[in-house]
Amino acid sequence: MQQALFPIWMILLTVLAFFAMTRLYNRFSYSFFIPVLTATVLIVIILVVLDIPYKSYMIGGHWINSLLEPAVVALAYPLYKQRHFLMTHLFPILGGVLIGAITGMMSVSILAKIFGMSHPLVLSIIPKSITTPVAIEVARGLGGNASIAVISVMIAGIFGVMAAPMIFKFTQVHSPIGRGIGLGSASHAIGTSKAAEYGELAFSMSSVTMTLCAIIGSFLGPFVVWLFQI
């Protein structure tokens, strides 16, 4: 009976941790209080204190993880609501998305070459700015490690969201289109959740950018590997 209830407790732990950290973020809206970061840290601390192995946690956690792909598909709704605006500004949006996707992959490849990272590690972190389900497949297709790809995606998303307000202020980016494209291309789904704070238009731009970056990144990844001879 206890074994049957354990997955439910892990799901409740995850949900309660996220909602608690969301309330904290709503009250003290500092970038480093974003729920995906603070909730993750809280869950890790609880697992360590209670001596619960990660594999045991994932008995329930994988049910939440399975909701990731439907959540990405659900982003099509705000995209549909903004379809007329998107068609009116199609070329500037596509240009921004393309630059964001290219910059994200090429910058990490250049840095990896400079710091002499191992071949499998480089292949794993190239799709860091693509949403997780696609990044996993891109990393596998390139010969990288899917687990490392997931970690790199999380790091890119978290640090991108933390740095975004400062970057927007420094570069004087006030347009919801620019903010949405920047967050969607650099920080995928985590950035899209942050973009919602800047309005529905920024949220829509981020969701379409995240989707297009996933498509472009799937083709761009092998080209980057060939270009830098990784």
C-alpha positions in Angstrom: 0.0 0.0 0.0 2.8 2.4 0.9 4.6 1.6 -2.3 1.5 2.4 -4.3 1.1 5.8 -2.5 4.7 6.7 -2.9 4.4 8.1 -6.5 1.4 10.2 -5.4 3.5 11.7 -2.6 6.2 12.6 -5.0 3.7 14.2 -7.4 2.3 16.2 -4.4 5.8 17.2 -3.3 6.5 18.6 -6.8 3.2 20.4 -7.1 3.3 21.9 -3.6 7.0 23.0 -4.0 6.2 24.7 -7.3 3.1 26.5 -6.0 4.9 27.6 -2.8 7.8 29.0 -4.8 5.4 30.7 -7.2 3.8 32.5 -4.3 7.3 33.5 -3.2 8.1 34.8 -6.6 4.8 36.7 -6.9 5.6 38.5 -3.7 9.3 39.2 -4.2 9.6 39.3 -8.0 13.4 38.9 -8.1 14.8 37.1 -11.1 16.7 34.6 -9.0 13.3 33.6 -7.3 11.9 32.1 -10.5 9.8 29.1 -9.5 11.5 26.6 -11.7 14.8 27.3 -10.0 13.7 27.7 -6.4 11.3 24.7 -6.6 14.0 22.5 -8.0 16.4 23.5 -5.2 13.7 22.9 -2.6 12.9 19.5 -3.9 16.6 18.5 -4.1 17.1 19.6 -0.4 14.0 17.6 0.7 15.2 14.5 -1.2 18.7 14.7 0.3 17.4 15.3 3.9 14.9 12.4 3.6 17.5 10.2 1.8 15.1 9.6 -1.2 17.0 8.4 -4.3 16.3 10.2 -7.6 15.1 7.0 -9.2 12.5 6.6 -6.4 11.4 10.2 -6.8 11.0 9.7 -10.6 8.5 6.9 -10.0 6.0 9.7 -9.5 8.0 12.5 -11.1 7.9 10.9 -14.6 4.1 11.5 -14.7 4.7 15.2 -14.4 7.6 15.0 -16.9 5.2 13.4 -19.4 3.1 16.6 -19.4 6.0 18.5 -21.0 5.2 17.8 -24.6 1.4 18.5 -24.3 2.3 21.8 -22.5 4.5 22.7 -25.5 1.7 21.9 -27.9 -0.7 24.0 -25.8 1.4 27.1 -26.6 -0.3 27.0 -30.0 -3.4 28.7 -28.5 -1.8 32.2 -27.9 -0.1 31.8 -31.3 -3.5 31.3 -32.9 -4.9 34.4 -31.2 -2.0 36.5 -32.6 -2.1 35.0 -36.1 -3.0 38.2 -37.9 -0.3 40.2 -36.1 2.2 37.5 -36.9 1.3 37.5 -40.6 1.6 41.3 -40.7 5.1 41.2 -39.2 6.2 37.9 -40.6 9.7 38.8 -42.0 11.0 40.8 -39.0 9.8 38.0 -36.7 11.4 35.3 -38.9 14.6 37.3 -39.1 14.8 37.6 -35.3 14.1 34.0 -34.8 16.7 32.9 -37.3 19.4 35.1 -35.8 18.5 33.9 -32.3 18.7 30.2 -33.3 22.0 30.6 -35.2 23.6 32.7 -32.4 22.5 30.2 -29.7 24.1 27.2 -31.4 27.2 28.9 -32.9 28.1 30.7 -29.7 28.2 27.6 -27.6 30.2 25.8 -30.3 32.8 28.6 -30.4 33.1 28.7 -26.6 33.4 24.9 -26.5 36.3 24.9 -29.0 38.0 27.7 -27.0 37.8 25.9 -23.7 38.6 22.5 -25.2 35.5 20.6 -24.1 35.3 16.9 -24.9 33.6 15.9 -28.1 30.5 14.1 -26.5 29.9 17.1 -24.2 30.0 19.6 -27.1 27.5 17.5 -29.1 25.2 17.4 -26.0 25.1 21.1 -25.3 24.8 22.4 -28.8 20.9 22.3 -28.7 20.9 24.1 -25.3 18.5 26.8 -26.5 15.9 24.4 -28.0 12.9 23.2 -26.0 13.6 20.0 -24.1 11.8 17.3 -26.1 13.4 18.5 -29.4 16.8 19.1 -27.7 16.9 15.5 -26.6 16.3 14.2 -30.1 18.8 16.6 -31.6 21.5 15.7 -29.1 20.9 12.0 -29.8 21.0 12.5 -33.5 24.4 14.4 -33.2 25.8 11.6 -31.0 25.6 13.4 -27.7 24.1 12.5 -24.4 20.4 13.2 -23.8 20.8 13.6 -20.0 23.5 16.3 -20.5 21.3 18.0 -23.1 18.4 18.2 -20.6 20.7 19.8 -18.0 22.1 22.3 -20.5 18.6 23.2 -21.6 17.6 23.9 -18.0 20.8 25.9 -17.3 20.2 28.0 -20.5 16.6 28.6 -19.6 17.2 29.6 -16.0 20.1 31.9 -16.5 18.5 33.4 -19.6 15.4 34.3 -17.6 17.5 35.6 -14.7 19.6 37.8 -17.0 16.8 39.0 -19.3 15.5 42.0 -17.2 19.0 43.4 -16.9 19.8 42.9 -20.6 16.5 44.5 -21.7 17.2 47.5 -19.5 20.8 47.8 -20.7 19.9 47.4 -24.4 16.7 49.5 -24.1 14.5 46.7 -25.5 10.9 47.7 -24.5 9.0 46.2 -27.4 7.0 43.1 -26.5 8.0 41.6 -29.8 11.7 42.0 -29.1 11.4 40.7 -25.6 9.3 37.7 -26.7 11.7 36.7 -29.5 14.7 37.2 -27.2 13.3 35.0 -24.4 11.9 32.3 -26.7 15.1 31.9 -28.7 17.5 31.9 -25.7 15.4 30.3 -22.9 12.7 28.2 -24.7 9.7 27.2 -22.4 11.2 28.8 -19.2 11.7 32.0 -21.1 8.1 31.8 -22.5 6.8 31.7 -18.9 8.8 34.8 -18.1 7.5 36.5 -21.3 4.0 36.2 -20.0 4.9 38.8 -17.4 5.4 41.3 -20.3 2.0 40.7 -21.8 0.1 38.4 -24.1 1.9 39.7 -27.2 5.3 39.0 -25.7 4.1 35.5 -24.6 2.8 34.8 -28.1 6.1 35.9 -29.7 8.1 33.8 -27.3 5.9 30.7 -28.0 6.2 31.0 -31.7 9.9 31.7 -31.4 10.4 28.6 -29.3 8.6 26.5 -31.9 10.4 27.9 -34.8 13.8 27.6 -33.1 13.0 24.0 -32.4 12.4 23.4 -36.2 15.4 25.5 -37.3 17.6 23.9 -34.7 16.8 20.4 -35.9 18.4 21.3 -39.3 21.0 23.7 -38.0 22.6 21.3 -35.5 24.3 19.0 -38.0 25.5 22.0 -40.0 27.1 23.6 -37.0 28.9 20.3 -36.2 30.2 20.2 -39.7 31.1 23.9 -39.8 33.2 23.7 -36.6 34.4 20.1 -37.3 33.2 19.0 -33.9 
